[in-house]
Amino acid sequence: MIRYLIAESETADQREQRRRATGYSSAESFAATLTVITPGAQCDIVRPHEAECTLPGPLGGYNGVFLSGSPLHVYDDKPETRRQLDFMRAVFA
C-alpha cells in the first residue's frame, strides 16, 4: 500500500475558515487529490506545529511527505515555527 504523510500548519480557526470556503482544509484537499491520483493510498495528516503532535508511524514508512503550505513564517521565532522546522529537518535528514 502507498502511504503519504501530509503536514498541515493552519490553526483550527484557519482550517474551519478554509472548510467553509472550499469544503476542505489544506491537508484534506491534498489527501482528496492524492487518493484520486493514487487509488487505495493511505493519507495521514499531522500538524507538526502543534505541541501535542505525534506521528502515526516512522517517517521511513511513508512513500512521500507533503507540506501543504504554512501561514507560519520562518523569521518568527516562535515555538510553533521551531516545531515545524524540526519536523522538516527530520523529513529531509
C-alpha positions in Angstrom: 0.0 0.0 0.0 1.2 3.5 -0.8 1.3 5.7 2.3 1.5 9.5 2.2 2.1 11.9 5.2 0.6 15.4 4.8 1.8 18.1 7.2 -0.6 20.9 7.8 0.1 24.0 9.8 -3.1 26.0 9.7 -4.7 26.8 13.1 -8.0 25.3 13.9 -9.7 28.6 13.0 -7.9 28.8 9.7 -8.9 25.2 8.9 -12.5 25.9 9.6 -12.5 29.1 7.5 -11.0 27.2 4.6 -13.5 24.4 5.0 -16.4 27.0 4.9 -14.9 28.5 1.7 -13.8 25.3 -0.1 -15.1 22.3 1.7 -11.6 21.1 2.8 -8.7 22.2 5.0 -5.4 22.4 3.0 -4.3 19.0 4.1 -7.8 17.5 3.4 -7.6 18.9 -0.1 -4.2 17.3 -0.6 -5.5 14.0 0.7 -8.5 14.1 -1.6 -6.3 14.8 -4.6 -3.7 12.1 -3.7 -6.4 9.4 -3.3 -7.7 10.2 -6.8 -4.2 10.1 -8.3 -3.3 7.0 -6.3 -6.4 4.9 -5.6 -6.1 3.0 -2.4 -3.4 5.2 -1.0 -3.4 5.9 2.8 -3.1 9.6 3.7 -2.2 10.5 7.2 -2.4 14.2 8.3 -0.2 15.6 11.0 0.1 19.1 12.4 3.8 19.4 13.4 3.4 23.0 14.6 1.2 21.8 17.4 2.9 20.8 20.7 0.8 17.6 21.1 1.6 16.4 17.5 2.7 12.8 17.3 3.5 10.9 14.1 1.3 7.9 13.3 4.5 6.0 12.4 8.1 6.4 11.5 8.9 8.7 8.6 10.6 5.9 6.7 7.3 4.1 6.5 5.9 6.7 4.1 6.3 6.8 0.3 6.0 10.6 0.3 5.7 13.6 2.6 3.7 16.6 1.5 3.9 20.1 3.1 0.6 21.8 2.5 1.9 25.3 2.9 2.1 27.3 6.0 0.8 30.6 7.5 3.9 30.4 9.7 7.0 32.5 8.9 10.5 31.2 9.4 11.7 34.6 10.7 9.1 34.5 13.5 11.0 32.8 16.3 8.0 31.1 18.0 7.6 27.6 19.4 5.2 26.5 16.6 7.6 27.7 14.0 10.5 25.9 15.6 8.4 22.7 15.8 7.6 23.0 12.1 11.2 23.4 11.2 12.3 20.4 13.4 9.7 18.3 11.5 11.1 19.4 8.1 14.7 18.7 9.3 13.6 15.2 10.2 11.9 14.7 6.9 15.0 15.7 4.9 17.5 14.0 7.3 
